[in-house]
Structure formats: C-alpha cells, structure tokens
Amino acid sequence: MAYKIAEKNFIEGENHSILLATDGDFNVETCSQEALVELIKEKRAGGVFLSVLGFGNGNLQDYKMEQIANKGNGNYNYIDNILDAKKSVGK
C-alpha cells in the first residue's frame, strides 16, 4: 500500500522514500524473501526508495531488514532505546 501511495504522489525530481517500521516478520502477500526483494528492486528502479527501522526482540529478523533496506537504496537502523531512535532521525 505504501508503494501505491508513493507512486500516486510521485513528482519527478523529488525524493520518494518509504519508511518501514517492523520486527522483520513479514506476513504479507509476497511470501518469499526473494519475491519481496524483487518487488523492492523494481520499485527502487522506478524512483521509490525504502528505509527500515527494526523494532522488537526475540524473533528479530535483522538480516532480512538490512537486506531489503539495501535493495531499496535506503538505510536500516535497529531501534533498541530512545537514543537509537534519536540517532536514526538525526537528532
């Protein structure tokens, strides 16, 4: 849905990024990691980038979140406390 909104509001020459906050346990239509990466690469080629903020503990899927952020031409940050949150937004 975020990609649809970004594409609907696309303005040539502007920065178009999606910020995903997740624990990395992706329960969405695209069920395989490979298919998800391909979707993200396709959208990146169209000018919509993806950054990821990782939250949670226990079943944290760190590798998956970093991989999709890299493929989305974005950044990945794990948020463990308020200091991490402030660093991730440059404050």
Contacts in CASP RR format, 6 or more apart in sequence:
PFRMAT RR
TARGET T0000
AUTHOR 0000-0000-0000
METHOD contacts of the structure
MODEL  1
MAYKIAEKNFIEGENHSILLATDGDFNVETCSQEALVELIKEKRAGGVFL
SVLGFGNGNLQDYKMEQIANKGNGNYNYIDNILDAKKSVGK
2 18 0 8 1.000
2 20 0 8 1.000
3 18 0 8 1.000
3 39 0 8 1.000
3 43 0 8 1.000
3 48 0 8 1.000
6 16 0 8 1.000
6 17 0 8 1.000
6 18 0 8 1.000
6 43 0 8 1.000
6 48 0 8 1.000
7 48 0 8 1.000
9 16 0 8 1.000
10 16 0 8 1.000
10 47 0 8 1.000
10 48 0 8 1.000
15 49 0 8 1.000
16 47 0 8 1.000
16 48 0 8 1.000
16 49 0 8 1.000
17 48 0 8 1.000
17 49 0 8 1.000
17 50 0 8 1.000
17 51 0 8 1.000
17 74 0 8 1.000
18 48 0 8 1.000
18 49 0 8 1.000
18 50 0 8 1.000
18 51 0 8 1.000
19 51 0 8 1.000
19 52 0 8 1.000
19 53 0 8 1.000
20 50 0 8 1.000
20 51 0 8 1.000
20 52 0 8 1.000
20 53 0 8 1.000
20 68 0 8 1.000
21 52 0 8 1.000
21 53 0 8 1.000
21 54 0 8 1.000
21 55 0 8 1.000
22 52 0 8 1.000
22 53 0 8 1.000
22 54 0 8 1.000
22 55 0 8 1.000
22 65 0 8 1.000
23 54 0 8 1.000
23 55 0 8 1.000
23 56 0 8 1.000
23 59 0 8 1.000
23 60 0 8 1.000
23 61 0 8 1.000
24 54 0 8 1.000
24 60 0 8 1.000
24 61 0 8 1.000
24 64 0 8 1.000
24 65 0 8 1.000
25 59 0 8 1.000
25 61 0 8 1.000
26 36 0 8 1.000
26 61 0 8 1.000
26 64 0 8 1.000
28 36 0 8 1.000
30 36 0 8 1.000
30 39 0 8 1.000
33 64 0 8 1.000
33 67 0 8 1.000
36 68 0 8 1.000
37 67 0 8 1.000
37 68 0 8 1.000
37 71 0 8 1.000
40 50 0 8 1.000
40 68 0 8 1.000
40 71 0 8 1.000
40 72 0 8 1.000
41 71 0 8 1.000
41 72 0 8 1.000
43 50 0 8 1.000
43 72 0 8 1.000
44 50 0 8 1.000
44 71 0 8 1.000
44 72 0 8 1.000
44 73 0 8 1.000
49 72 0 8 1.000
49 73 0 8 1.000
49 74 0 8 1.000
50 68 0 8 1.000
50 69 0 8 1.000
50 71 0 8 1.000
50 72 0 8 1.000
50 73 0 8 1.000
50 74 0 8 1.000
51 69 0 8 1.000
51 74 0 8 1.000
51 75 0 8 1.000
51 76 0 8 1.000
52 65 0 8 1.000
52 66 0 8 1.000
52 68 0 8 1.000
52 69 0 8 1.000
52 74 0 8 1.000
52 75 0 8 1.000
52 76 0 8 1.000
52 77 0 8 1.000
53 76 0 8 1.000
53 77 0 8 1.000
53 78 0 8 1.000
53 79 0 8 1.000
53 88 0 8 1.000
54 60 0 8 1.000
54 62 0 8 1.000
54 65 0 8 1.000
54 76 0 8 1.000
54 77 0 8 1.000
54 78 0 8 1.000
54 79 0 8 1.000
55 79 0 8 1.000
60 78 0 8 1.000
62 78 0 8 1.000
65 76 0 8 1.000
65 78 0 8 1.000
66 76 0 8 1.000
69 75 0 8 1.000
69 76 0 8 1.000
70 76 0 8 1.000
77 84 0 8 1.000
77 87 0 8 1.000
77 88 0 8 1.000
78 84 0 8 1.000
79 85 0 8 1.000
79 88 0 8 1.000
END
